[in-house]
Amino acid sequence: MAILLSELYGKEIISNSGKRIGVVEDVIVDFEEGKVANLLLVKSDQLVRSQNTRQALAKNSVRYDKVKSVAETIIVGAL
């Protein structure tokens, strides 16, 4: 099933155990693979301005391969 990127923004992300993780603020797309790579819990410009971008990305994102379901909310498996 195809999903428009614009449909992801603002959706709440919840773990499959019911824990609220955050809200999608931005998306990282892997253009070489042609797929979404990460859902960001902060705007991407906040990551770029951080002193340690790699740590900030790990702390403020969810890898899209962990997504189990996208509906009114996004359900993810174990992080």
Secondary structure, DSSP 8 states (H G I E B T S, - for coil): ----GGGTTT-EEEETTS-EEEE--EEEEETTTTEEEEEESS-HHHHHHSS-HHHHHHHTEEEGGGEEEESSEEEE---
